[in-house]
């Protein structure tokens, strides 16, 4: 439950800290005192958009709203572990900060979080119900959620949604296969023709590079042979060759070394060079003898390269390896076409099984919701009668629909508020006051099944008075026996039920008007109820009326 709320620099609030207790907390105050401002600040904790009109720009300081919750009895470890936030089993502190420039930051237990994470947590901690929320009653989504809450369908719905997600995934996969198959069928002849061309070419990896090297060799063979002959002749020819001259030089140096130690070893070095040059000359001569001009082979090589280049240009790729890779891709597409019938049939079988699983779970949801609807109808009518809707008729209409995230049900709450009136959707038949009271009844019924620590009612009792107001107070008090309830009200009959009473009021400083809140003592509670009963002039009769009203409530609670 909510135990503390701190607000700083928001609208008419400079700095405010409010403590909350369990049971029913009543919040009252004059019109315009700032009750809605407190709810606006609290909405920031719930992840709502920061409205620039609510910020106190004149202060030049950031807006801070911080709420502390008691989590005792509410196991929320799963959320904290998934969000990687430190978990304390008994308390949680949530903070929202908005800079004067409008930049917003959110924290859970001092860990920065996204607004989505903030909403996920606080939606499980607080439900704020205002007159604006009454529009939910006409929402089919809300209506089916009510039935699921009453039927405790959480686990079953999670199972269904998991199966439904799998079903939709397989359905999407089948569609993609069928679309791909259709496209592939249209290009099957093209693929077979291209593969036939590539198969006929019978490329080897790197073949184009090998052929280009061979082409270069064969194209220049005459020039190469001439060069080899010239070099061989120079090295080891018959007339004054390099090798002959170096051999003679080595012999001369060998004789000179005997008389001059400074040149020792030079003759051996030249002799080694002569040996190396003889080997080079022999190699060049051998290569020269093997080279032969072969115009036909050159023509074959060039023809093969032209075939490769033609396919490269056709397919806009470069190199034999790219053509081989393209050939592989074409074969894969053709294999898909050849095998797609079997694959599609296999996926269709998977889809049929998934659809059967979804249908089974959807049928269980439908059955559970129909039972919950019967119970809900029986419980809603007496509550509605107690709140002045004595002729209420109510039923839940079920219509089968295609599988969706919530099952195969379309539900519609049908109402009639007068005798002999035809049952119609609530948006077509109910007044604003009737919708408010209906929503209060519904919240009362589902409070037992909602795993929600706190609910806040914002002036949902507008437009009623007398005995109906008293019964609204009784209903809120009954809900507050199970969860923490806060109610903003202008009705003394409702305020009299308060276990805790907070008064919102305005106070003036030398420069500004501010909103303040104080917790009332038992005596002050009586005085505030008396003021609400009689207006601004609170006399002894009003005090006695207030005491009598509060005493009657306490006696009925103790009875």
Residue, then its C-alpha position, 0 to 999 in steps of 0.5 A: x500500500x501507499x505509505x508516503x507521498x512527497x511532492x516538491x515544486x508542483x503547481x501550487x505545492x512548494x513542498x509537501x509530505x503526506x503519510x497514509x495508513x491502511x483502510x479507508x482514507x478520506x480526502x476533503x477540502x474546498x473546491x479549488x483547494x488542490x485535491x486534483x493537484x495531488x492526484x496530478x502529482x501522483x499521476x507522474x508516479x504512474x508514468x503519465x506525461x508531465x504536463x508543463x502547466x503543472x510545473x512551478x517554473x517560477x522556482x527554477x527548480x526541478x519537480x520531484x514526486x516520490x512515493x513509498x509503498x509497503x509491499x508486504x504480502x505482494x510478491x513482486x520479486x519477478x518484476x525487480x529481478x527482470x528489471x535488474x533492480x534491487x528488491x526489498x520485500x517490504x518496501x519500495x520507493x518510486x521517484x519521478x523528477x521533471x526539470x524546468x526544461x521538461x526533461x523527465x527521469x524516473x527511479x525505482x529504489x534509486x535505480x534509473x528506469x524507463x517510463x515503461x518500467x515505471x508504469x509496469x510497476x505502479x500499475x500493479x500498486x495503484x488504481x486511480x478511478x475518477x469520473x473520467x475513468x467511467x468511460x472504461x465501462x463501455x470498453x469491451x476490453x475492460x469488460x472482458x478484463x473484469x470477467x477474467x479478474x473475477x474468474x482468476x483467469x490469469x494463469x489460463x490467459x497466460x497459457x492461451x496467449x503463449x499458445x496464441x503467439x505460437x499459432x500466429x508465428x506459425x501462421x506468419x511462417x506459412x504465409x511467408x513460405x507460400x508467398x516465397x513459393x509463389x514468387x519462386x514458381x514464377x521464376x522457375x523456368x528462369x532459374x533452370x535456364x541460368x543453372x543450365x548455363x552455369x552447369x555447362x560452363x563447369x567453373x572451378x574456383x579461381x579458374x578465371x585468375x589461372x586463365x588470365x595468367x596463362x593468357x598473359x604467358x601465351x600472348x607474350x611467348x615470342x618476346x619472352x623466348x627472345x629475352x631468355x636467349x639473349x640473357x642465356x647467351x650473355x651469361x654463358x655464350x661462346x664469345x666472351x660470356x659473363x661466366x668466362x670472364x668471371x671464371x678468369x677473374x677468379x683464377x687471377x685473384x686466387x694467385x694474387x691472394x697469396x701475396x695480399x691477405x687483404x683480398x683473401x676469400x674474394x676469389x672464392x666469392x666470385x667462384x660461388x657467383x659463377x656457380x650461381x650464374x651457371x645455374x641461372x643460365x641452365x634454368x633459363x635455357x631449360x625454360x626456353x626449350x620448353x616454351x613453344x608458340x601455341x596459337x590454338x591453345x591461346x585461342x582456347x584460353x581466350x574463348x574460355x575467358x570470353x565465356x566467363x566474362x560474358x556471364x559475369x556481365x550478364x549477372x553483374x558480378x566479378x570473378x568465377x567464384x562469384x558466379x559459382x556462388x550465384x550458381x549455388x543460390x540458384x540451386x537453393x531456390x530451385x531446391x526450395x521449389x522442388x521441396x516446398x510442397x512437402x515443407x508447406x504441408x509440414x507447416x500446415x500440420x504444425x499450424x493445425x495442431x497449434x490452432x487446436x491447442x489455441x481452440x482448446x484454451x480459448x474454449x476453457x476461457x469462454x467457459x470460465x468467463x461464462x461462469x464468472x458472468x453468471x456470478x457477476x450478474x448475481x452480485x452486481x444487481x443487489x449492489x446496484x439496487x443498494x445505490x438507488x438503481x432499483x430497477x437495474x437489469x443486467x446481463x453479459x452478451x457473448x459473441x464468438x469471434x476469431x482468435x485474438x490476444x484475449x481468446x475467441x470471445x467478444x463480450x458486451x455488458x448490457x443494461x436496462x435501468x427502467x422497467x420494461x426497458x430493453x437491455x442495451x450497451x451502457x453507453x446507449x442507456x446510462x447517465x453519468x451518475x449511473x455509470x459512476x455508481x456502476x463502476x463503484x459496484x464493479x470495483x467493489x466486486x473485483x477488489x477481492x480478486x485484484x492483486x492490487x494494494x491501493x485504489x483511489x476514488x476521485x469524486x465518483x460520488x458526484x451527483x448523489x446525496x442522502x441515503x445513496x451517499x451513505x451507501x456509497x460510503x458503506x461500499x467504499x468502507x467494505x472495499x477498504x477492509x481488504x485493500x487500502x482505499x482513498x476517496x476524494x469526496x464532497x459528501x459528508x455521508x462518505x467522509x464520515x466513514x473515514x478511518x483516516x481523514x486528510x484535509x486539503x486547504x490553501x495557505x497564503x504567504x507574502x508572495x504566493x498561494x500554496x496548497x497544504x494538507x494535514x491529517x485530522x484528529x478525531x475531533x477535527x474529523x468531526x468538525x470537517x464532517x460538520x462543515x460539510x453538512x452545514x456549510x461554512x458556519x459550523x454550530x453546535x447542531x452541526x457538530x452533533x449531527x456530525x457526531x451522530x452520523x459518525x456514531x451510527x457508522x461505527x455502531x453499524x461496523x461493530x454490529 
